[in-house]
Amino acid sequence: MKQIEQYNDAASYNSAGKPTTESRVANIKEGNISKFDGVNVPTTDTPVFGDAVYLDESGNKVAIRKEVYNRSLVPASWTYKGVFLGYHKDGRWRTFLGNYSSLPSYKYLGVCQYAWTDAVLDGEEHSKTIGLRFGLPNWDTTQSITFTYTATTLAQAAAACTAAIEAKLTELGASAATIAEWWAYADEANSRVIVQRDDCTDYRFYNCSGLTLISWGDMPASDNYRKVNGKSTNYRGLMNFAGAASYWGTNGRTPDANVAVHSEAGNTNPMSLSAFQSSPYAAEIRAYYKTYEAYLRGEFGIQALMKVGVFALPDGEALTAKYGPMMAPTKSGGTKAIYTALNWAYLQVGHLWDVDEGVLMMEDANLAVINATQTKAGKVILANSSYRWFAERYNVISAWFFDGTYRGLDGTNVTNTFQVGAVALL
């Protein structure tokens, strides 16, 4: 049995440091205080933010304190899951799924879909005109297509539509790859024909005529939220302040009128560091906040707990569970995820991180803790300069994302390819 290590007083115990290779039982003679310093001691009920989460050989979740975590001492039969972020309201462990060497990147929206709902199926000849954007000669041009069809089934109407689209694309000089992406098929369950592009490549996809855009189904959206100073914004709330200070310190605005405390409104850019330090218009701000980062936090931080705007939408778990598994057939005979970013997280048995989790994870101190545990695990770390999708939708062309340049919460085109990551509730 390992002997109890003896220390005369708390100072000598503290100076010895924490063990990193094996657990220690210590006695501090002054006050006769016993200490147990465990290495890789799992806890099943009281993990704290940043602890390493594993599944043991029986599939039970265990957490290892971040301060003493050493992956070389973890049983080989255990599976690393990621970093503990906190408790869900029902007691489940909110865990960043970090068992990856790198995180992939996807578009938010995988396919563009439109509905043709007035096809006449009486066996007589009818005419139909639709308008779509193919990027030819440019994405600002809607191409009109008029065709005739004789159908008694939706499949026959869809085949006529496909032929007309292919003919128009050929006329416009489209590549074979582009032609291979466009088609129409019968959606018998909803008594309609779906016109589809199998790869969504430009944000102007929503423009159509003679058809109804159905790419979003019933997915909710919001284009705003509230900053901590009480002002509503669409895109200027900051999530990572070290990165924000680096960018806005140089690229911020120079005020031309007095800036009062808690007055930085809406989508206003932060002032630059030099303006904060020396502008006569920033005197009140400077006296109140003292430091540039405190100014950024106090005027441009995000008020997530008020549940306004995007923060009032369904969370990442609900959105991923509902929309992540949604698939569409492809012209080549396969299937493709409609919402590719959500689908990736769904396949990880987790959910695409949402804006609430983004505010938590990207805050400087929290990000450092997450990355420290991930580094110990030998897994991917999160850069504060990467662009990454969140689960919520912004509007007809955009979803919410972390902007790796401005270091804030913004909406952008769903056809962009950004990093994705998943959180699990264990």
N, C-alpha and C positions, 0 to 999 in steps of 0.2 A: 504494500500500500504506500502511495506517495505521502511523504511527510508534510506536515503543515509548516509552511514557511513563516518565520517569525520576524516581526518588524517592531522596533522600539516605539515608534510614533507614526502619525499619519504622514508626516513629511517624508520619512524614509520609505514608507510604503508607496507614496505617490512618485517619488523619484525613481523607484525601481521600474516603473512603467507597466503596461499591461502585457500579459503573455500573448504570444502569437503562434506558438507551436503546440502547446498542450495546456490543459486547464490547470488552475492553481487555487489551492486553499491556503489562505493567509490569516495570521492572527496579529493584530496590532496590540502590543502589550499595554500601551497607554489607553486605558478605558476598556481593555479586554474585548476588543471588537473583532469579530470574525468576518472575513471577506471570501466570497467565492467568485473567481474570475474565470468564466468559461470560454473556451475556444470552440466555435461552431456548436454552441449549445442551442438546439432548436426550441422554439416555443410555439405552441399550437394555438395560443389564445391571446397573446398580447404583443404582436409585432408593432413596430413604430416605423414612421416614414423612413424609407431608405434601406430597410432590412432586405436581405436576400431571401427570396421565396423559392422553395423546392417542393417537388413531390417525392415522397419516399418510395421505397420499393413496393409498398401496398397502395400507392396512389393517394396517400394522405398528404395534405399540405403542411409544411413546416417552414418556419422562418428562422433565419440566423442573424443575430445582431450585426449590424453593419460595422461596428467598431472592431469586432473580433473575427469577422468573416475571412476565411482563408480557404479558397476552393480546393486546394491540394489535400485538405483534410476531410472533405465531404465524401461520404461513401459513394463508391462508383455506381451503386444501384439507384442513386437519387438523380432526379432530372431537374435541372435548373429551369425556372419559369421566368423570373425577372425580379423587379423591384416593387416592394410594398409601398403603395401610395396613400392608403387610408382605408377606412371601413365604409362600405356601402350602408345605406340606411337599414338594410335588412341583416347586417352583420357580415356579409361576404367580404372577402379581402379584395380590395381594388388593387390590381397588380399590373404594372407595365410589363407586357410580354417582351422580354429582352433577350431571349435565347437565340439570337441571330448574330452572325458576323457582320452583317450589314442589312439595312432595311431597303426594300424595293421601292420603285416609283411607278405610279400609275396615273392615268387620267381619272378624273372623278366620274365622268359619264362615258360609257363605252360605245353606245349605239344611239343614233338619231331615229326617232319614230314619229310617224304621222298617221292619222286615221282617215280613211275614206269611208264615210258612214252612209252615203246615199246611193250606193250601187243598185241599179234596177235589175232584178233577176227574173225577167219575164220571157227570156228567149228572143226578144226583139232587139234591133240595133239601137244603141244609144250613144251619145257623145259625152265626154267628160274632159274638162280642162283643169289642170293642176299647175301650180307654180312651186319650184324648188330651187335651192341654191346649190350649185355644184362647184363653185370656185372658178367657173369658166364664163366669160373671160376673167372675172374677178368675183370675190365673195360678196360684193355689194349689188350684184346683178341677180335678179330672180328670173329664171328661165321658165317660160310658159310652154306647156305641153298639152296639146289637144289630141285626143284619140277616140276612136269608136270601139265599142265592145258589144258582143252578143253573148249573154250569159244566163245560165239558170242556176249557177252556183257561185259562191264567193271565190272559189279557186279559179274559175274561168275568168272572172273579172280581174283578179289579181294577176293572172298570166298576161292579160291584155295590157295592163298597166306596166308590168315589168318590161314587156316588149317595147312599149312607147318610150319609157325612160332610157332603155338601152339605145334605141334609135336616136334619141336626142343627144345623148352623150357621145355617140359615134359622130354625129353631125358636128358637134362642138370640138371634136378632136381629142376627147378624153383618152387617157391611157387605159390599157387593158385592166390594170389594177383598180382604177377608179370604177370602171364599168362593172367589174366583178363584185363591187361592194353594194351597188344599188339594186333593189328588187322590191317586189310586193308579194304578200302572202295572205292567205285567209286566216282570220281570227274568228273561228266559228263560235267560240264561247261568248263573244261580245257582238256577233252579227256585224262584222266590219272587215274591211281590208286594211292591213297595216303596210304602209310604205316605209322602207327602212334603208338607212345607210349603215353598214356593218361596222364602220369606224367613224366616230365623231371627231372631225378634224378642225373645225373652225367655230368660233363662238356665234357666228351669225346663222347657225343651223336652224334657229327658231323661226326664221322667216319662211312662210309658205302661203299658198292660196289654194282654195278648193279642197283643202285638207285641214285637219286639226292637229296641232302639236300635242303629242301625248307622252313625250319623253319623261315627264316628271310624274305622271299619274297623280296620286293624291299626296305626294311628298310636300310637307309644309316648308315655308321659307320666311326669312326675315332679313332685312338689310340694315339693321341698326342695333346699337347697344348703348350703354351709358358708361361714361368715365367716372372716376372716383370724385371728381369735382362737381358732379351732378349734371354735366352737359351731355347731350346725346350726340353720337357720332356714327358714321358709317364705316370708317376705316382708320381712325387715328389713335385708337387706344393701344398702349404699349404693353408687351408681355415680358420682354427681357430688357432690363434697364442698363446693364453693362454694354450690351451691343447697341442699344438705342443711344446711349451717351456717346459712344464712338461715332455713330453715323450722324446724329443730329447736332452733335457738338460742332461739327464742321459744316454740315449742310442745312442747318436750321435757319429760320428766318431772322431778319433784323427788324424789330418792332419800330413803328413810326408814331405810336401813341402809347399812353400809359397803359401798362398791363397790371390789372388788379389781381389780388390773390383769388383763386378759384374762378377766374374769368376766361380761361383759355377754352374757347368755345368750339363745338362741333368738330369739323375736319381741319381746323387750323394746325399748321405745322408747329412743332416746338421751336422756340427761339434757339439760336446758336449759343455755344458756350461763351464766346466773346461778348455777345449781346447780354447774356445773363450776368456776366462779370462786370461789365462796364457801361451798358446803355443807361442813360438817365430814365428811360421809360420802364426799366426793369427794377428800379430802386425798391419798390414795395415787395415785389417777388423775391428779390435778393435778400432783403432783410428778413422775410418770413421763412424762406426755405434754407438759407445758408449755403447749401451745396447744389450743384447742377443736377445730380442724380435725384436728390430729394424733390427738386422742382419737377422733374420728369415723372416721378412717382405720384406726386400730389396733384398734378394737373392732367396727366395723361394715362395714369393707371386705369385699370378696368374694374368696374363695379359689378362683379359677376353675381354676387349673392342677391342682388335685387331682382333677378330673373326678369329682366326687361329685354325686349327684342329677341336676338338670337339665343340669349340665355333662358328664354321662356319656351323655346322649342323642345320637342322630345329629345331625350339625351342620346348619347352614342349607342348605348345598349339597345334602346328601342328602335332607333333608325337602322342599325346594322341588322338586327333580328328580322325586321320587316322587309327591307329593301336589298340587303346583302345577297340573299339567295335568288333574287329575281334574274331569270335568264331569258334570252331571246334566241330563236333559231337564226342561223346564218345562211347565206346564199349557197355556201359550199356544202351545206348539209350538216354542219356542226351546231354548236351552241356557244353563246358568249354572254358574259355577265353584262347586265344593263348598267349597273353602277359599279364600275370596276374597283374603285378604292374601297367602297363598303364591302364588296365581295371578298377582297383579299383578307380583310380583318375577320369576316364571317368564317372563312376557311381556316383561320388560325384558332377557331373556337374562342373568339373574343369579340371586341367591337372596335371600330375605328375611333380613335381618341376624339373626344368632343371638345367644345370650347372651354367648358369648365375645367376639364382635365388639362387642357392646353395652358390655361392661366396658372394652374398649380405647377405643372411640370417645367414650364419655361421660365419661371421666376428664378432669378440668379442663384440664390442660395439653394433652392430645391434642385435646380438643374445640376449644380455641383455635387450634391449628395447622390442623385441618381447616377451620374456619370462615374462617381467614385466606386459605387457598388458594381456597375457594369464593367468597369476596368478590372476590378478584382475578379469578376467572373470571366474575364477574357472575351467579352461580348461588345456589341456595338454601343457607341456613345452617341449622344445627341448634340449636334453642333447648333449654336445659336445663330448660325448664318444659313441654315438649310431652309428650304421651302417645303412645308408639309401640309397635307390636307387635314381638315377636321371633318366631323361627320355631318354637320348641318349645311343646308342649302341657303344661299344668299338671295338669288332671284332667278329669272328665266335663263340666264346665261352663266351664272356664277355660283360658286360654293365658297365656304369660309376656309381660310388657310392662314398659317403663320408665315408672315413675310420676313424672309431672312435678310433683307436689306434694311427695312425700316424697323424691324423687330417688333411688329405689331400684329393685330388681328384685323384682317382685311378680307374682301371677297374678290375672286378673280375667275377667269374663264374656265369652265369645267373641262375644256379640251386641253388644258395644260397638263403636263406630267410632273407630279410632285411626289415627294416621299410620303409613305404611309406607315402607320404604326398602330399597334393594337393594345388594348387594355382588356384584361379578363377579370371577371368577378368570381372568385374562387370560394 
